[in-house]
Amino acid sequence: MKTILTAFALFMILSIDAQEFQGKAIYKTSRKSNFKISEDKNSGMDEKMQELLRKRMEKMNQKTYTLNFDKNRSTYIQEVKLDNPGAKLGASGVKILSLGGSGASDIYFKNLKENMYLNQTEIQGKRFLVKDKLPKHEWVLSSETKNIGNYTCYKASYTKEVESKKITMKDGQSKEEITKETVVTTAWYTPQIPLSNGPANYQGLPGLILEVNNGKKIIVCTEIILNTKEKIFIKAPEKGKLISQKKFDKIRKQKTDEMMEKMKGRNGLDLGNGINIKFGG
């Protein structure tokens, strides 16, 4: 089945190689929240309050992105919204504060032909330009299909072991636990659009990826526009300190640890209404 699909995709790519091919795909993302604070007399937050916070955090993670693409290049950019970052959570008066960059200014650029990406992003207001090779996912293709909009999609998946950090709180004290877990990422791609591309850092399949689910985050394509009358300009980002992904991850971890220590020193984060969340680890 894998050989047949790959051959079909290569045939389609060759058939469009002689003509200019471009388009855009709109993706909606959502992320599950496992926000949880142990209930005790000192927490100041009951289960109802936690549920309100959990729903608010999940809503904050519902975002819209646009993938502009041609045969070899693409940019993945978040749609900018003018939401109030300190918006109230219902009648509780509790506010969710952003402790890091919103990601709205990020640009994720891919060059499939050169097997590289550039990610223009920020850490605490400092801009970086991360350059590295495209990640290679060990996709396992399946004959299972489903329709997404007007497109017939095929299932593919890969398995990866990752580290998971869990911070629990009880009696005002925090505890950090690092474990390893196996994450299965499932994607649905369509050979009807024979581009080995997709949202974020997903690619490498014989067709455009329209849906991704790793158990925590879901990305779904809601609209596709091919060969628009107006030319789509795909330009690699240029702003920020040039750095590798490995070095960027090291800096991000260092800044996160520093922030958590500061929060711990301030006795946590005051959410108002007499509620204070302590950070540790």
C-alpha positions in Angstrom: 0.0 0.0 0.0 2.9 2.4 0.9 4.5 1.8 -2.5 1.3 2.4 -4.4 0.6 5.7 -2.6 4.1 6.9 -2.9 4.2 6.2 -6.7 0.8 8.0 -7.1 2.1 11.0 -5.3 5.3 11.2 -7.3 3.3 10.9 -10.5 1.1 13.8 -9.4 4.0 15.9 -8.3 5.7 15.4 -11.7 2.4 16.4 -13.5 2.4 19.8 -11.7 6.1 20.4 -11.8 5.9 22.3 -15.1 3.3 24.7 -13.8 3.3 27.2 -11.0 1.6 25.7 -8.0 0.7 27.6 -4.8 -2.0 27.7 -2.2 -3.0 28.2 1.4 -4.5 26.1 4.1 -6.2 27.3 7.3 -5.7 25.2 10.4 -7.5 25.3 13.8 -5.6 24.0 16.8 -6.7 23.0 20.3 -4.8 21.6 23.3 -6.1 19.6 26.3 -5.4 21.1 29.7 -4.5 18.9 32.7 -4.6 21.8 35.1 -5.0 20.5 38.6 -4.4 21.7 42.1 -4.9 19.4 45.1 -7.9 20.5 47.2 -7.0 21.4 50.7 -7.8 24.1 53.2 -5.0 26.3 52.1 -5.5 26.1 48.3 -8.3 28.6 48.1 -9.5 26.9 45.0 -12.3 24.3 44.8 -13.0 21.9 42.0 -15.5 24.3 40.3 -12.9 27.1 40.3 -10.3 24.7 38.8 -12.7 23.6 36.1 -13.3 27.3 35.1 -9.6 27.9 34.9 -9.1 24.7 32.9 -11.7 25.7 30.4 -10.2 29.2 30.1 -6.7 27.8 29.5 -8.1 25.4 26.8 -9.8 28.4 25.1 -6.5 30.3 25.1 -5.0 27.3 23.3 -7.6 27.4 20.5 -5.7 29.2 17.7 -5.9 29.7 13.9 -2.9 29.3 11.6 -2.3 29.8 7.9 0.0 27.6 5.9 1.1 29.4 2.7 2.8 27.0 0.3 4.3 26.3 -3.1 5.9 23.1 -4.3 9.0 23.5 -2.1 8.5 26.2 0.5 5.9 27.3 3.1 5.3 29.6 6.0 3.1 28.7 9.0 1.8 31.8 10.8 -0.7 32.3 13.6 -3.7 34.6 13.0 -3.4 37.7 15.1 -6.3 38.4 17.5 -6.8 41.5 19.6 -8.0 39.6 22.6 -7.4 41.1 26.1 -4.6 39.0 27.6 -6.0 39.7 31.1 -9.6 38.9 30.3 -11.7 37.8 33.3 -12.8 34.2 33.7 -16.5 34.5 34.1 -17.9 35.7 37.4 -15.0 34.4 39.4 -12.9 37.4 38.7 -9.8 35.2 38.2 -7.4 36.2 35.5 -5.1 34.1 33.5 -1.7 35.7 32.9 0.6 34.9 30.1 4.1 34.0 31.4 5.7 33.8 28.0 5.4 34.9 24.4 2.1 34.6 22.7 3.6 33.0 19.6 1.5 35.4 17.4 4.7 36.9 15.9 6.3 33.5 15.2 7.0 32.5 11.6 7.8 28.8 10.8 9.4 28.6 7.3 10.2 25.3 5.5 12.3 24.6 2.5 11.5 21.0 1.5 14.1 20.9 -1.3 16.9 22.0 1.0 15.5 20.0 4.0 15.7 22.9 6.4 13.5 25.2 8.4 13.7 28.7 10.0 11.6 29.5 13.0 11.4 33.2 14.0 10.3 33.2 17.6 10.8 34.9 20.9 11.7 34.2 24.5 10.7 36.9 27.0 10.8 39.6 24.4 14.1 38.5 22.8 13.9 37.4 19.2 15.6 34.3 17.8 15.9 32.8 14.4 16.2 29.1 14.8 17.7 27.3 11.8 18.0 23.5 11.5 17.2 20.4 9.5 13.6 19.4 9.2 12.7 16.7 11.7 12.4 13.2 10.1 9.3 11.4 11.4 9.3 7.6 11.0 5.8 7.5 9.5 3.9 4.2 9.3 1.3 4.3 6.5 -2.1 2.7 6.7 -4.8 1.9 4.2 -7.4 3.4 6.6 -9.2 6.4 5.1 -11.6 9.2 6.0 -13.0 12.3 4.4 -11.9 15.8 5.6 -14.1 18.2 3.7 -13.9 17.2 0.1 -10.7 15.4 0.4 -10.1 11.7 0.9 -7.4 11.3 3.5 -5.1 8.4 4.5 -3.9 7.6 8.0 -0.3 7.6 9.1 1.4 7.5 12.5 4.7 7.4 14.3 5.7 6.6 17.9 8.2 8.6 20.0 9.4 8.4 23.6 9.5 11.9 25.3 10.2 13.3 28.7 7.2 14.6 30.6 7.4 17.1 33.5 4.6 17.1 36.0 4.4 19.6 38.9 2.0 18.7 41.7 0.9 20.9 44.6 -0.3 19.8 48.0 -0.5 21.7 51.3 1.1 24.7 49.6 4.2 22.8 48.5 5.2 21.9 45.0 6.8 18.7 43.7 8.3 18.1 40.3 8.3 14.7 38.7 10.0 13.9 35.4 8.9 10.7 33.6 9.2 9.2 30.2 6.1 8.5 28.1 5.4 7.0 24.7 3.5 9.4 22.5 1.7 8.2 19.3 1.1 10.9 16.7 -1.6 10.3 14.1 -1.9 12.3 10.9 -4.3 12.3 8.0 -3.0 13.3 4.6 -4.5 13.6 1.1 -2.7 12.5 -2.1 -5.2 14.8 -3.9 -2.8 17.6 -2.9 0.6 15.9 -3.7 2.8 18.0 -1.5 4.9 16.4 1.2 4.1 19.2 3.7 1.8 20.0 6.6 1.2 22.3 9.6 3.9 23.3 12.1 6.9 20.8 11.9 4.9 18.0 10.3 5.8 16.8 6.8 7.2 13.8 5.0 4.0 12.1 3.7 2.9 11.6 0.1 0.2 14.3 0.4 -0.7 17.5 2.3 -1.4 16.7 6.0 -4.9 18.0 6.9 -5.1 16.7 10.5 -2.7 15.9 13.4 -3.4 14.4 16.8 -0.8 13.5 19.4 -3.2 12.9 22.3 -2.8 16.4 23.7 -2.8 18.7 20.7 -5.1 18.5 17.7 -4.6 20.4 14.4 -7.4 20.3 11.8 -7.5 21.9 8.4 -10.7 23.8 7.9 -10.1 25.5 4.5 -7.9 25.0 1.4 -7.4 27.5 -1.5 -5.3 26.3 -4.4 -3.8 28.3 -7.2 -5.2 31.7 -6.0 -5.4 34.5 -8.6 -3.2 36.7 -6.4 0.3 35.4 -6.1 1.4 34.2 -2.7 4.8 35.5 -1.7 6.6 33.1 0.6 9.6 34.7 2.2 12.0 33.3 4.7 12.1 35.2 8.0 15.3 37.2 8.7 14.9 38.8 12.1 16.4 37.5 15.3 19.7 36.0 16.6 20.6 33.0 14.4 20.8 29.8 16.5 20.4 26.0 16.3 17.4 24.2 17.7 19.6 22.5 20.3 20.9 25.8 21.6 17.5 27.4 21.5 16.0 24.6 23.6 18.8 25.1 26.2 18.2 28.8 26.4 14.4 28.3 26.7 14.9 25.8 29.6 17.2 28.1 31.4 14.8 31.0 31.1 11.9 28.9 32.2 13.8 27.6 35.3 14.8 31.2 36.2 11.1 32.3 35.9 9.9 29.5 38.1 12.5 30.3 40.8 11.4 34.0 40.7 7.8 32.9 41.2 8.8 30.6 44.0 10.7 33.5 45.7 7.6 35.7 45.4 5.6 33.0 47.1 3.9 32.1 43.8 1.5 33.8 41.4 -1.4 35.9 42.7 -4.5 35.2 40.7 -6.7 37.5 42.8 -9.8 36.6 44.9 -7.4 35.3 47.6 -6.0 32.6 45.3 -2.2 32.1 45.0 -0.5 29.4 43.0 3.0 28.5 44.2 5.7 27.3 41.8 8.6 25.1 42.5 11.2 22.9 40.8 
